[in-house]
Amino acid sequence: MLYNKLIRDNIPDIIAAKGEKAIIHVADLSEYKKKLDEKLMEEVGELLAGYEMAEMADVFEVLAAIAKVNGYDLAQVEQLRQEKKGQRGGFERRIILEES
């Protein structure tokens, strides 16, 4: 079966443990960034299909990889999130802007 998609690091070992063969390659930086974008879209689609916690964790994992490849520290991202929430608020009040 053809996939041509980014997979988690241990998947080739898991496939081999089942007695199957995984044909893989290591992406260069450009391909890696592209495949991370594709993976994010895939995982967000799966999250939207059912809002399961496991899918949410997958989205976080991809976001962590995107942050790292772009030179961002997750603690800094979280700090910025908190700052923006303090300045502009979160989404808890369910406010919908209809017109401005």
CYANA upper distance limits for C-alpha pairs under 8 A (distance plus 0.5 A):
  5 LYS  CA     35 LYS  CA      7.07
  5 LYS  CA     38 GLU  CA      8.49
  5 LYS  CA     39 LYS  CA      8.00
  6 LEU  CA     32 TYR  CA      8.32
  6 LEU  CA     35 LYS  CA      6.29
  6 LEU  CA     36 LEU  CA      7.50
  6 LEU  CA     39 LYS  CA      7.16
  7 ILE  CA     11 ILE  CA      7.15
 10 ASN  CA     14 ILE  CA      6.84
 11 ILE  CA     15 ILE  CA      6.62
 12 PRO  CA     16 ALA  CA      6.65
 12 PRO  CA     22 ALA  CA      6.37
 12 PRO  CA     24 ILE  CA      8.49
 13 ASP  CA     17 ALA  CA      6.56
 14 ILE  CA     18 LYS  CA      7.11
 15 ILE  CA     19 GLY  CA      7.34
 15 ILE  CA     20 GLU  CA      6.03
 15 ILE  CA     21 LYS  CA      7.05
 15 ILE  CA     22 ALA  CA      7.02
 16 ALA  CA     20 GLU  CA      5.58
 16 ALA  CA     21 LYS  CA      6.28
 16 ALA  CA     22 ALA  CA      7.59
 27 ALA  CA     31 GLU  CA      6.00
 27 ALA  CA     32 TYR  CA      5.81
 28 ASP  CA     32 TYR  CA      6.45
 29 LEU  CA     33 LYS  CA      6.70
 30 SER  CA     34 LYS  CA      6.91
 31 GLU  CA     35 LYS  CA      6.52
 32 TYR  CA     36 LEU  CA      6.54
 33 LYS  CA     37 ASP  CA      6.87
 33 LYS  CA     66 ILE  CA      7.95
 33 LYS  CA     69 VAL  CA      8.13
 34 LYS  CA     38 GLU  CA      6.90
 35 LYS  CA     39 LYS  CA      6.47
 36 LEU  CA     40 LEU  CA      6.55
 36 LEU  CA     62 VAL  CA      7.28
 36 LEU  CA     65 ALA  CA      8.20
 36 LEU  CA     66 ILE  CA      7.19
 37 ASP  CA     41 MET  CA      6.91
 38 GLU  CA     42 GLU  CA      6.74
 39 LYS  CA     43 GLU  CA      6.56
 39 LYS  CA     62 VAL  CA      7.59
 40 LEU  CA     44 VAL  CA      6.49
 40 LEU  CA     59 VAL  CA      6.93
 40 LEU  CA     62 VAL  CA      6.51
 40 LEU  CA     63 LEU  CA      7.88
 41 MET  CA     45 GLY  CA      6.60
 42 GLU  CA     46 GLU  CA      6.88
 43 GLU  CA     47 LEU  CA      6.62
 43 GLU  CA     55 GLU  CA      7.13
 43 GLU  CA     58 ASP  CA      6.92
 43 GLU  CA     59 VAL  CA      6.11
 44 VAL  CA     48 LEU  CA      6.59
 44 VAL  CA     55 GLU  CA      8.29
 44 VAL  CA     59 VAL  CA      6.83
 45 GLY  CA     49 ALA  CA      6.81
 46 GLU  CA     50 GLY  CA      7.56
 46 GLU  CA     51 TYR  CA      8.44
 46 GLU  CA     55 GLU  CA      6.92
 47 LEU  CA     51 TYR  CA      5.39
 47 LEU  CA     52 GLU  CA      6.92
 47 LEU  CA     55 GLU  CA      5.54
 47 LEU  CA     56 MET  CA      6.60
 47 LEU  CA     59 VAL  CA      8.29
 51 TYR  CA     55 GLU  CA      7.41
 51 TYR  CA     56 MET  CA      7.55
 52 GLU  CA     56 MET  CA      6.97
 53 MET  CA     57 ALA  CA      6.69
 54 ALA  CA     58 ASP  CA      6.84
 55 GLU  CA     59 VAL  CA      6.83
 56 MET  CA     60 PHE  CA      6.83
 57 ALA  CA     61 GLU  CA      6.70
 58 ASP  CA     62 VAL  CA      6.86
 59 VAL  CA     63 LEU  CA      6.67
 60 PHE  CA     64 ALA  CA      6.54
 61 GLU  CA     65 ALA  CA      6.87
 62 VAL  CA     66 ILE  CA      6.70
 63 LEU  CA     67 ALA  CA      6.56
 64 ALA  CA     68 LYS  CA      6.70
 64 ALA  CA     74 LEU  CA      7.32
 65 ALA  CA     69 VAL  CA      6.63
 66 ILE  CA     70 ASN  CA      6.72
 67 ALA  CA     71 GLY  CA      6.78
 67 ALA  CA     72 TYR  CA      5.36
 67 ALA  CA     73 ASP  CA      7.17
 67 ALA  CA     74 LEU  CA      7.35
 68 LYS  CA     72 TYR  CA      5.88
 68 LYS  CA     73 ASP  CA      7.00
 68 LYS  CA     74 LEU  CA      8.32
 72 TYR  CA     76 GLN  CA      7.52
 72 TYR  CA     77 VAL  CA      7.56
 73 ASP  CA     77 VAL  CA      6.89
 74 LEU  CA     78 GLU  CA      6.62
 75 ALA  CA     79 GLN  CA      6.61
 76 GLN  CA     80 LEU  CA      6.65
 77 VAL  CA     81 ARG  CA      6.65
 78 GLU  CA     82 GLN  CA      6.71
 79 GLN  CA     83 GLU  CA      6.71
 80 LEU  CA     84 LYS  CA      6.59
 81 ARG  CA     85 LYS  CA      6.58
 82 GLN  CA     86 GLY  CA      6.58
 83 GLU  CA     87 GLN  CA      6.72
 84 LYS  CA     88 ARG  CA      6.18
 84 LYS  CA     89 GLY  CA      7.44
 85 LYS  CA     89 GLY  CA      4.73
 85 LYS  CA     90 GLY  CA      5.64
 86 GLY  CA     90 GLY  CA      8.48
 91 PHE  CA     95 ILE  CA      7.80
